[in-house]
Amino acid sequence: YNASPASMEAALGMLDSAEWEKRPKLLVLADMLDLGSESKDWHLKLVPLLSGRQNTFVRLFGDAMRDVHGAMSANASTSSQAQVAHLGTESD
């Protein structure tokens, strides 16, 4: 299924609820398609939603998610940061 910026924000927001706060999480995210020339901007808006999550492993797949990985890696700080990895692209 092709996610949209709104559905990504809603799903990530759900993980902020008390039921999920202390549970370990694995997020596997791929490129959101059909965003046109604004694709990079929409993908980079995910960075603050993903960063700083505790008990969270983030796995990213796709060309646009490579930018998200780069931004998260550049801003990585302490152990409170989500653990993030880029898994590649369709052409890999």
VENCORTA-V613233 format. One record per pair of residues at least 4 apart in sequence whose ideal C-beta (glycine too) atoms are under 6 Angstrom apart, sorted by the first residue. I is the first residue (numbers start at 1). J is the second residue. D is the distance in whole Angstrom. If there is no record, write none. Layout:
BEGIN
i | j | d
I | J | D
I | J | D
END
This chain:
BEGIN
i | j | d
2 | 33 | 5
3 | 7 | 5
3 | 8 | 5
3 | 32 | 5
5 | 42 | 5
12 | 49 | 5
15 | 20 | 5
24 | 55 | 5
25 | 56 | 5
26 | 57 | 5
27 | 58 | 5
28 | 59 | 5
29 | 60 | 6
30 | 61 | 4
30 | 62 | 5
31 | 62 | 3
31 | 64 | 4
31 | 65 | 6
35 | 39 | 4
35 | 42 | 5
38 | 42 | 6
39 | 64 | 6
40 | 67 | 6
43 | 64 | 4
43 | 67 | 6
43 | 68 | 5
44 | 71 | 6
46 | 50 | 6
46 | 68 | 6
47 | 51 | 6
47 | 68 | 6
47 | 71 | 5
47 | 72 | 6
50 | 58 | 6
50 | 82 | 6
51 | 72 | 6
52 | 80 | 6
53 | 82 | 4
54 | 80 | 6
56 | 82 | 4
57 | 83 | 5
58 | 82 | 5
58 | 84 | 4
59 | 85 | 6
59 | 87 | 6
60 | 65 | 4
60 | 68 | 6
60 | 69 | 5
60 | 86 | 5
61 | 65 | 6
61 | 87 | 5
62 | 89 | 6
63 | 89 | 5
66 | 86 | 6
69 | 84 | 6
69 | 86 | 4
72 | 84 | 5
76 | 81 | 5
77 | 81 | 6
88 | 92 | 4
END
